[in-house]
Amino acid sequence: MDSIRERVLDKYSARVYKNRKDHVITLDSDKPNAVAANTRAIPGIITQRGCCYAGCKGVVLGPIKDALIITHGPIGCGFYTWGTRRNKAFADEVDGERAESYIEYCLSTDMQEPDIVFGGEKKLKAAITDAVELFHPAAVFICSTCPVGLIGDDIHAIAKWAEKEYNIKCIGFSCEGYKGVSQSAGHHIANNQLIRYVIGVGDKEPVKKFSVNILGEYNIGGDGWEIEKLLKRCGIEIVSVIPGGGSYRDIKNAHLAALNLVQCHRSINYVADMMLDKYGIDWIKVNFIGIESCKQSLRSVGEYFGDEGLKARIEEVIADEVMNIEEDLAFLKGKLKGKTAALYVGGSRSHHYQMLLKDFGMKTVLAGYEFAHRDDYEGREVIPDIKPDADSKNIESIEVQPDPKYFRVLLTEEQREALKEKGILLNDYPGMLKDMEDGAIICDDLNHYETEEFLKILKPDVFFSGIKDKFVVQKSGILSRQMHSYDYSGPYAGFRGAITFGNDLFMGLSVPAWSYIKAPWKRVPNIAGSIGGEK
Amino acid sequence: MLNYTEKEVANRKALVINPAKTCQPVGAMYAALGVHGCLPHSHGSQGCCAFHRMFLTRHFKDPAMAASSSFTEGASVFGGGSNLKTAVKNIFDLYDPEIIAVHTTCLSETIGDDLNALITDMTIPEGKYVVHCNTPSYKGSHVDGFTNMVSGFIRYLAKKGPETNEKVCLLPGFVNPGDMREYRRIMNLMKVPFIMLPDTSGVMDTPMTGKFEMYPKGGTLINDIKDVGNCMATIALGLKVSEPSAAVLEKQCDIPYQALPLPIGIEATDKFVMALQDISKDEVPYALEEERGQLVDIMVDIHPYTFGKKVAIYGDPDTVLGIASFALELGMIPKYVLTGTPGAAFEERARELFEKFGMEGCMAKEAGDLYLLHQWIKNEKVDLLIGGTHGKFIARAEDIPFVRMGFPIIDRYVHSYMPLVGYKGAMRMAELVSNALLDYRDRTCEEKDMEMVL
């Protein structure tokens, strides 16, 4: 199998080869399987990666429905992140406290040349004033774009000014696009500010005995709502979802929950870790994508709380959910079993969706992450071995102390030991590779050239990726489904979601159009007819 | 839906809400894709390139290939020269384009990278080209970015030789591949030899063949770009988007130009055809005359449903003015016309149109946004909304029939294959507009009023 990897990398110049060779491996359980990750993309090598702003504003903050986000910069960045991620939300009221939803709006200071030359602080202040007068928001978030950092506008001072002036929560996010090496830096910056200024601000205690936050769930196509429904059926209270469909109103109380459930490890693990240190709240890595994964995730929550009644309810819910999909699952297994897939998504979905594909008996031949770190591939045990480089050092990493008022000890050492024996991992993520089979190709920051070449050789039945490479792949006759936007379908989370996913995949593979690619006259090997000169 | 939009129009000091424009580089990337064998290159953070590729792909539902200088914090402090050098080498090594078309971003513009100097100092393989244009995101809009890239190609490549090539240089404006194909058909019918720069047909509307082509068959050939220096005249379609590039070519190669509005609707298409006839000195072929007659016939046929209807139109300046003028020709009232792109000429041209058709009480706005447009509509409702995808929330909030035209349309398919320009394009617009109005009527009228025949 290694020859496939070599065949693809072989075309690179020596310098590019030297960089890329550590990002691409053929999985072999007899070897250490280290995957270089979270390092700079090479200029000119067509990467699918985005920037820090995209990770901060676009991914982590964008879904917080009642935070009015003002993009401070030229118009483009705000425009491109306006309604393009499918993070669903609606305004609601809980116990008399309202959370608005500004999801349909895009606000920008639309910086012009004079603002670049003379500074944009005045304009930002005026924009906040406009925003407060028109929307009366509870919270305003300011997100910086590239030029803001270069010209030195102090958005944090302006945020402080706005808090005083208008008696609102106002937070600055210095997420200039050039920071870090991918969206990942933006996740981290957003995480830091949420810990600093949002989580811990509220004092609304959960009502139920079993309460959780859902972390790193973006409610794409309604996934988060599906997960909430499942947990609620089991009798678990959701204090907050960070951030999909979530709100400043709820996130400020997150520190009062008993447990954190981490769906996307990459984008939110900083919050999970810091909440452990600051409030004593443990986290469990869950995955509500895939039938077996859903079962396992729900059971982990049951084991964590250790309550027999809860565990019984969870089993009832699982049995009921499974019963409802059995027939569809059997049908889809019949259609999809044995098919192969390649996955290239952000920082968790390449792992999550493999588990769902396994439910259908499908095999993953290639998987990669766009902006993951080594721990997302290899597991958190490698974190001590990751050497910080110039780029990662530039992203602030904050240390938190136990909160004098809210820090709690939720489990005894004995309880922790007991959970460990049951195989419940606390505050840990084993990574994607352990769930994969030998011989699969792992490719970090899979670029355009590698996508084309690997797919030519591996010929998977489907490639799960994003919009930029979707049509590249489909032009070559291979189905591509977008795993960032679900091709405007979903929800894919939960038991019913797994079936929706399977149906979408089956639909894509069986659409008659694929059979028309070759025109009938091209299928005929020779032109039939009379030979020249003969009658 | 858009529940926080206030009816009362208050004077905002700084905030743009729901923009009707985006930034320059995406326009430059689109223009560069219209050159055969060209790889657009974004000199800035890789996020810019990702966003622009994402947006173009979503509009065209076709791959938009482009590379980035992938700036890091270091490059942002010390300059992006070495990033560009590395990028160009890697691109020629791996992707082997004929030409790399570099555009800048707000990042590289703010730090002041001198692209002229960087490209001059670069080793470029024999027979290959690297060109650039400046597209600071904090000035103008995506429309200016398109213009700047077209001018960039001309600056680098157009050369005047001793003899004219007897061709017309056609600057198409920021339009879809479907429009470019329609231009080509009209030029051929009019027997006017031409070079169109850029030409995204055959690049952003490629067929499914089972094989991905990084450089599809379409696009203006480099040799043709060089040869525009020998054209006998330029026809610049779109006064905002194309005239500045025509002026660059005039200055550089002494080629006279005629700037016309985008040929959207009957009068603007007439002007275009007359300009071509002026060059061909030949009869307008019956095929075109027949189309025109068909269009007029349709306009008479549908007038009971279009006449006097109020319409709000938003999008890019030339496109909006073109749609507005066709609306006027249909007897509609272009109550509100708005563009996010700055430039005072838009409002002047809109007012000229209003006056010409004796319209009173119509409003035009440059550098506006969709929040303002929605406020206007809340104050006086319209019967129809025309523009790109982003207006659909207003259409739903106010229950207004909606027709998608312009850029970007990221929630519908097939539109980019179909023209708005020419008589054929106007027929399509007439169909879209009348269908939207009649569908709305069928959907909302009382059951007793439902008509079988309309």
Interface residues (C-beta under 8 A of the other chain):
Chain A: K11 Y12 S13 V16 R40 A41 I42 P43 G44 I45 I46 T47 Q48 R49 G50 C51 C52 Y53 A54 I70 G73 P74 I75 G76 C77 G78 F79 Y80 W82 G83 T84 A91 E100 Y102 E104 Y105 C106 L107 S108 T109 D110 M111 Q112 E113 D115 I116 K123 L124 A126 A127 T129 D130 A131 E133 L134 F135 T145 C146 P147 G149 L150 I151 G177 Y178 K179 G180 V181 S182 Q183 A390 D391 N394 H448 Y449 E452 G466 I467 K468 D469 K470 F471 V472 V473 Q474 K475 S476 G477 A513 I517 K518
Chain B: M1 L2 N3 Y4 E6 A10 R12 K13 A14 L15 V16 I17 N18 P19 K21 T22 C23 P25 V26 H41 G44 S45 Q46 G47 C48 A50 F51 H52 R53 M54 F55 T57 R58 K61 D62 P63 A64 M65 A66 A67 S68 S69 S70 F71 T72 E73 G74 A75 S76 N83 L84 T86 A87 V88 K89 N90 I91 D93 L94 Y95 T105 C106 L107 T110 I111 P136 S137 Y138 K139 S141 T206 M208 T209 G210 K211 F212 E213 G340 Y371 H390 F393
